[in-house]
Amino acid sequence: MVGKGMEEGAPEGMEEGAPKPAVSFMDKISNYKKMVWGTYKSKPISYWVLLLLSSGAMLVAFPASSLLSRVYYSNGGKSKWIISWVAVAGWPLTALILIPTYFFCKTSPSPLTIKLTLSYIVLGFLSAADNLMYAYAYAYLPASTASLLASSSLVFSALFGYVIVKNKINASTINAIVIITAAMAIIGLDSSSDRYGDVTDSQYIIGFVWDIMGSALHGLIFALSELVFLKLLGRRSFHVVLEQQVMVSFFAFVFTTIGMIADNSFQGMSSEARSFEGGKVSYIMVLVWGAITFQLGVLGSTAVLFLASTVLAGVLNAVRVPITSIAAVILLKDPMSGFKILSLIITFWGFASYIYGNYSLSKDSS
């Protein structure tokens, strides 16, 4: 009886230990389609329309803003303060989008405490300084090079986030930091073939250094902004982020306007407009559209962060780097050497590593 029971139980044991049948490639595609369709059906159509518009704003507005900054200098513009001022002059656009949320979304403004106001003032000052650093970069570097170097802000965001906000860093993030740093070094070694004819060696070095320093300051601003959310605001919603963006941009606008007045840049606008290639109308259009596109890019990135995730925002940030570089080569005839192409590929690889690491961290925390 015992032997019989063992014989009868053997097939059952074999069945439990048997390997699962392999899933075919077509089955994987079918499962993926079901997952995508389920995700799509889980949200209203308005959500997907807004996400599409926000993603498009990041991929179009930010590169356009970068190209317009370079057009300003290549067509006769000289002032670093004017381009810095343009970057924050469009702050009322964000305010126009924020104010209706109080009425239609039944939200209330965050109370302005002394600490919160001081935080906005400090972040506004840092943002004004950051914009001025990037203005020097676009004055002396090709737009494609400036965009590649600015992607190093990802490295500084990860480092400052780890030090200030205690964000986690895994092997993929460290790998991304090393890869992107190597890409920046490649651009530096290839500086001889990546320079406009009217830019001197010292000017190129100044632009290179200020671009890296601006990226470092951008990473610090990102970490400090996250700290403000955690310590002072205590809540993280779309309208709260818009509030922070409006207040920081406003104070940055104030500081930059003071710099414009001290530098007599407002008076210099009229003389620049007269000597600008294309005339006064072209000069005004470059500045106006520069202000609009920069704010649209900021709004798009803010919306993507809260509609989707930091991972999608990271993907779009990675994609807009080659978009800016390729558009600069096509539209502005930027020099594109083999080393710069290699740097572009390596930078994209670094972004991919960071996105994978960020996705892994979010998956583990959930």
Salt bridges, closest charged atoms under 4 A:
ASP130 OD2 - HIS218 ND1 3.52
ASP194 OD1 - LYS340 NZ 2.76
ASP201 OD1 - ARG195 NH1 2.12
